[in-house]
Amino acid sequence: MARANARKVLLCLGLILVAILINAQASQAGIIGPTNPGCGPGGFTCPINVTNHGGAVLSGAVDIFGIFYGDFTSANSGSPITAQQVVHNWISAMNGTTYMNIDSTYGATTNLTYAGEYDEGAYLGTNISNAQILTIVQDAETGGHVATETNAIYFVFTAPGIDPTQGADCGWHDHSGATIYSWVGPSIPCDFLGGNTSGNLVGNEFTETGSHELFEATTDPQLNAYYYKNTAGEVGDVCVNSNSAITLNDGKKYDLQSIWVRDSASFPANGGACAQGYQSTTAPEPASAALLLAGCAVLLGFRLYPRRA
């Protein structure tokens, strides 16, 4: 009898362990494709805790405007799709994807609309400063080429041959009052993934760097919200060079960067990981866990109701 009871106890403990594992697996189901669950590929030191420094994020419905500055003839020549169309397709295919859902871990928007675009010649020349990027945005607004909105991001995509005079790597984002804007260049060395997923090499670079800047602009629009240590460690910076060809809701693949996902449940030491997407978790199979524990009670001879007299 003692051996039988001991076996029951061991089996019961096994069932409890299974219930715990169900919960643990469910808590890690949110992260999709972590490229590095420890430290960011961007060379940042562990632990990486991307936290809010008091600023607001962009939430609700956010409009995206594309302003294409310069001559894109060479960029589009011989390609089955233009760089402009790649950007249009990419932004339009983001909603409803686990990739866009990364923003939900910051309370930021998951609702984007590609609200318009404008092709502008190099009217300020080919050597432009960071300040002139804002001028390009403001001129497009005052000229009626793009709408003036407060809950929006204005991307300035520059053509090959346009040289930012302040040496800004692949791209950046900034703000002027309520205007959130970003510059993205076509530097092929910034195409970390390589290949020609979209059918347009410049378009590939626009989506790789653009995805980095998009998530940073939504989670740190005024440069005072989510970042790690300083504004050089935003949600895209800590995951630099962790790019993947990711399928969006139009069924097409796009070259996109993995982004830091806040998930302290799965990664308590660092508070998250670089990932290709995030799936919101639901209650971790409570029915299954309850059944296992009920089975344990039966094995040990416990009764749910008192014996009738």
Secondary structure by P-SEA (a helix, b strand, c coil): caaaaaaaaaaaaaaaaaaaaaaaaaaaccccccccccccccccccccccccccccccccbbbbbbbbccccccccccccccaaaaaaaaaaaccccccccccccccccccccccbbbbbcccccccccaaaaaaaaaaaaaaccccccccbbbbbbbccccccccccccccccccccccccccccccccccccccccccaaaaaaaaaaaaaaaaaaacccccccccccccccccccccccccccccccccccbbbbbbbbccccccccccccccbbbbbcccaaaaaaaaaaaaaaaaccccccccc
